[in-house]
């Protein structure tokens, strides 16, 4: 089971958060997943265009 699913399930099960906090937390996780996927796609496409982008991402600490 992917870690993000385990995290979402743990959030839903906890009694330490209100329902609103649980909803907001899961929303943030889903946004981060979307951003991570989008960055991966962007990275792959830019690398295809020019391998120099790989060095730029490396210099930025993103690889």
Order of alpha helices (4+ residues) and beta strands (2+ residues): alpha-alpha-alpha
